[in-house]
Amino acid sequence: MEKYILPTKKAVLVFIVFAFGYFLSTLLRAITATLSPVLTSEFNLQAADLGLLAGGYFLGFGSMQIPLGYLLDRHGPKKIVSSFLLIAFIGVAAFALSKNFSSLFISRILIGIGVSACLMGPLTAYRIWFADKYQQRLNSWMLMVGSFGYICSSLPVQLLLPEHGWRMVFGGLAFLTLICICLILLIAPSWEDQNKENKNKVGSLAEVWKNDFFRSLIPIGIFNYGGMFAILTLWAGPWMTRVSGYTAFESATGLFWINVTMLVAFFLWGYILPKLSSFGLGTMKLLELGLPVSFLVLFIIILLGSKAGSIHWTIYILSTISLSLTQPAVALAFPKYLAGKAFTSYNLILFIGIFVTQWGIGLIIDFAQFLGFSEILSFQISFFVFLLFCIFSYVYFIYCNKKL
């Protein structure tokens, strides 16, 4: 067994600390799905407003990805993640005090900027500190922790709302963000000591963006992967309340169980991936076989309309799990000194996709209703358009990689 560059006990502790940061990141990312009924009521939001509000997080997040790649490669995750989380703290506190839609939107952008390093920072470090064969497992287990954040953003948040209100919930999240900053500063190792091998090597961002494999993944990152997160962190909730007829509590419960399922799935996925590779099922084959299943599931959901509920969305999210392979595949396609730039470049694509699809789905719903279609049919039309973009992205990926 290959040794970690960090001692095993230290590596486990560092993983836990950074996982806490990513937990907060995903909780803050997905919480708008649970809060959508109360925010819609209190601020009189339309569907496009709700999509724009949720997308504000990803707008801030995505805007930092390119500079973040340079910062991580140069200064490492300890300095960068802790510094960025200070911005997140300001954004979370400002959201709790917001009085109108504009202040909510600006606060969400600040939160997105602040947590933008919470996954990319650790993954960049793991590329240096852990052996190559563990990269997919570490990626999956970080996503497992992210699923725990999604879980806590659903039913637990919904249970806190009647007694404490959404503003107090955000006050508590601000406090947890400060604790995370302190833990990272105390526990994370120095980047200069751990990255001696690569500290004098400077890679170009153009090396990443000119790579043919990276380019083949751009549409999948935008529509398939980004769209899946757009549904998980926003539109699954409104579908259940406005199409399936769920109450706010039933919707939060549905989101809770969707994310419990994903937590278990990512844990098992990370465990079995090295075994699947030994049977010749690599990233390309798993994506080639897995994504058509997700298309079929989404098409069935669209056809079912009001009869499609949380169990159907759970199956859909599970059917997209092979998309989690794309991030480690991108990183492993480049040398270690380009790890930060490779991760953040692909993450930029992913979060542009989340922003575009979250807002775009809302715009199409509003436009279809403007044309006179019912609310349920408007949702079906919007999701069918999304499905077509996913299929075209998959075909492009397969075509490009047949040529490589």
Steps between C-alpha positions, in 0.01 A plus 500: 500500500631843403581731791335838536730797481335612823510254793175302508364646826579853390344437160175376658483804728564739212230325296249545784577872539469577130192279477337722766559800275350323201204393714427867573546586132239250380260581782510866398472403136185291537316683775306716254304191388366457854451873558336563160141503637574741786725725288245503216229603745699757698663671199230429236742319266419370152649174364771691313581699817536177695726353233709819491530504880620142516722564200662799672696254713636335187567833332728600788645151521575478128652848477782394733599172336770627264684720756444226758699252290805728504461576870471135600800389294709779649381536861319174576166420663581607858540869419250516217207303644518676839526845335208438268285369785524844661314634197244220542449603862421857390257373235316265737463772763379748236243250368360461852450878519363553146184707454443473122580287195804707399672451836414129494655468153820689590537292816466178300776618265728566799423157641584342164832684485582405858444126468643472150820334630332251734517211253768611257745578782487152654499320162808698394672397825398135460656498153834571676451318831334175384587234243340513156295185550312661791396817314160370385427362847589830671287691249202270563536520877516880489178487297361268767572771758336748264189281498495526880492877456205462264328276758539763771370767263168319459298345783722622790475859374125461446461380860690805630295755307177511705675571830814688395428642152727505197698804620609323820599195295739717300636652820593150618664426166712814533625374838587155355692671220723675756568168674599341169749783430666444838528123449658538156760744634583267789511164319577540128872459417713763331482487122863602464618198700271247331537620140878537467509277191279731294536846654741628233292368207259745342233369265295695252122518509511461123636146547174409668257673264673377183488137612264298277367280781423806713316662211292188438368524857391864482138441381455209743633719781256779414179308432525146638706554816405862558136423426492211745620733778253766387218251552640364827563841654190680373248361252425163662337694785270722288410199279379312809299796637366648176469194275464201733291692755725441802481724804817691596568243773446206262733661247771551764456137607534388140821704457628352826462142378639581156818622666517212748492267202774698327719495813488120509543477124813718493654300785443169318600654166832618642562157650431296184658729237851349527343155465302605190820633343663160544219354285568749221211734588678832487362853489414495130311170514308590817394835353410341168277241668368706792379826349235352262335347806464848653342627178239224510418568866461874440277436197275278713479772768395754237231266367368423849467868589304535823540128571879536523617563855803468724563132420527580129742788562706273725532248217594777257776640723633146558504435125739795451763378749749418224534877442705516823783330307557802280677715762775250595531402132576861410758534779676174410527614137750770609826510702479572874623859471188574292265339753346825625450645153353176363256455788384860507470530122264205487321622809445834325330311218291308750381805690428699187279205412324507836435874471380476140272201557357624832408834349415359157253244635324778691491729196348228280238420766399867523498542121287189447250627757503840326400318181202352683623153594410358841760500776547123481537500121740796524725296730483204259592717201794656684641167614460351152710783354760427769495129407571580133808704595624210716464252214682727253785547753536124542512442123768770466711339775480154344579636153804698617650212697456250219748721313755527785 
